[in-house]
C-alpha cells in the first residue's frame, strides 16, 4: 500500500487588525465642569462589554460582608469577565499554536484490518478460453474466486523535511500566542482601573450621603426650633415655611444620593463576582495622600518600557511578518517523506510476512492560479496595518501618561483649594449659627451659610475622588497596575 503524499501548505491568513474590540475596555477621564461652588474636575471610570461583568465568586471565595479595596481588586483580577475572557483567549491560542506545530512534527498512525473477499472474475472482464488439446487441455478456471481472507497490521509515518510555509505559520502562531498573553496582562491592568475606580466611586457616594444626612439633621433641627418659636409668637410663619422648604430640599437630595450609592455598589458587585444586591459595606476610606514623586519624562519612558498592550502590538506586528514570510515561501519547494510498515497474511502470528513502502517527495510549485501572489498581498496589508497600530499605540500611551499627570496635578491643587474653602465655610456657618441663636439675623442668612458649607464639602469630596482616580489612572497608564496601585493610593498590603 502506497503512503499518502503531503499536500502543499498555504500561509495562514491573520486578521487585518491586531486589536480586539469585542473584548471591551475601561476608559477613565476627568472633565472640567462647573460645580455648584467652584469649577471641579468630574472623574469618570467607565467599563464596557466584558469588563463590566464577572463570573460568580461568592461560592468560591467566602465573603463576610465587609469589602476592602484590596479584596475588591483581588476578586476582580480572579473573576472579572474581562480578565477571564483573555485567559480563555490565551488557551485557545495555545491550541492554535499546537495545531500549527503539528505540520512540522511526525504523524504516526496505526491500523489493523481484516478482509474477507470473494471476486467474480467474469464480471470483472476476465475471459480465459483454453484450447481443447495441447498444453492446458483439460484445465479449467473458475469464474468466481473465493471466498478468502487475510489480515494486515500496519504503521504509517509522514514527516515534513523542509517546508518554510509551515515553519513560518508556526512562528506566526507563536507570536500571536505571545500577543494574547500580553493582552491578558494588560486586561489585568484594566481590571485594576475598573474595580478601583468603582470602589472609589462608592467611597465618594458614601461621603456625599453622609454629608447630606448631616445637612438634613441640621435643617430638621432648625425647623423644629422655628416651629417652637412660632408657637410662642416669637417667629413669623414665613420663616417657618422657609425652613420647612429647606428641610424638604435636603430630604429630596438625600433620597437621590441614597439611590446613587445603591447603584454604585451594584456596579462594583457586578465587576467582582458578588451578588448584584449591593449588600456589603466599604472598609476603606482612601483619604487624600500625595502620589509618589514622578517626572513626566521618567513616567513616559517607564510606560513605553512596561506597558503590556504596546508589547502585544509589537508581537502582533511580528506575527504578521512571519505570516508574510509564509506567504512568500509558498513559491519554494518543500520535501516530505512518507512510509509504512506492516505484516499481512491469513494469520498475523503464523502465516504472515512483512510489507513496507517508503516515498520521498519534493513538491515544486509551478503555477497555482495566482493564489501565492494573493496570499502575499493580503499578508503585506496585514503587516502594514499592524505596524501602524503599534506606532499609534506608542503615541496613545504617551498621551495617556501626559493626561493622567495633568489630571493629577490639577486635582491636587483643587484638593488644597477645596479643603481651605470648606474650613472657611464651616467657620462662617458656626458664626452664623451663633448670630442666629442671638436673634441678630434671620433664617435666610443661616440657610445661605448652610448651603455654602454643604457646597464646600461636596467640592472637597469631589476633589479627593478626582485625585484618587487620577492616581489610579496613572498607575494603569504606566503599566503593571496590579503590583503598583497600592503605592499610588497609599494603601497598605
Secondary structure, DSSP 8 states (H G I E B T S, - for coil): ---------------S----GGG--EEEEEEEEE-SSSEEEEEEEEE-GGGG-B---TTTS---SEE-HHHHHHHHHHHBHHHHHHHHHHHHHHHHHHHHHHTTS-EEEEEEEEEEEEEETTTTT------SSSTTTT----SEEEEEEEEEEEEEEEEEEE-HHHHHHHHHHHHHHHHHHHHHHHHHHHHHHHHHHHHHHHHHHHHHHHHHHHHHHHHHHHHHHHHHHHHTTSS-HHHHHHHHHHHHHHHHHHHHHHHHHHHHHHHHHHHHTS-TT---EE-------------HHHHHHHHHHH-HHHHHHHHHHHHHHHHHHHHHGGGS-EEEEEEEEEEEEEETTTEEEEEEEEEEEEE-----TTHHHHHHHHHHHHHHHHHHHHHHHHHHHHHHHHHHHHHHHHHHHHHHHHHHHHHHHHHHHHHHHHHHHTTSS-HHHHHHHHHHHHHHHHHHHHHHHHHHHHHHHHHHHHS-HHHHHHHHHT---
